[in-house]
């Protein structure tokens, strides 16, 4: 694991503006963000992109634990929409089957 302190888009510094304890590391071809203020485990997240760019900042902001309630609500809303779509699709398939 290699610590990244500087990058061309200043992502490491911008992450520290979100949380001063954030540190970026490069491991096995991927970037990981750690916080050594966390008890037992410093791992926060793996950057889901091949490089450090503004998407990393957006991802860090979205996945912060302070946004937990919002993320859970978003997941539940999405699941409800998928459920309703599946029901509607099944009803349409039944209607098509009965009409043939």
PyMOL commands that set and color helices and strands:
alter all, ss='L'
color gray80, all
select helices_A, chain A and resi 11-18+54-62+65-99
alter helices_A, ss='H'
color red, helices_A
select strands_A, chain A and resi 2-4+22-27+30-35+43-46
alter strands_A, ss='S'
color yellow, strands_A
deselect
rebuild
show_as cartoon
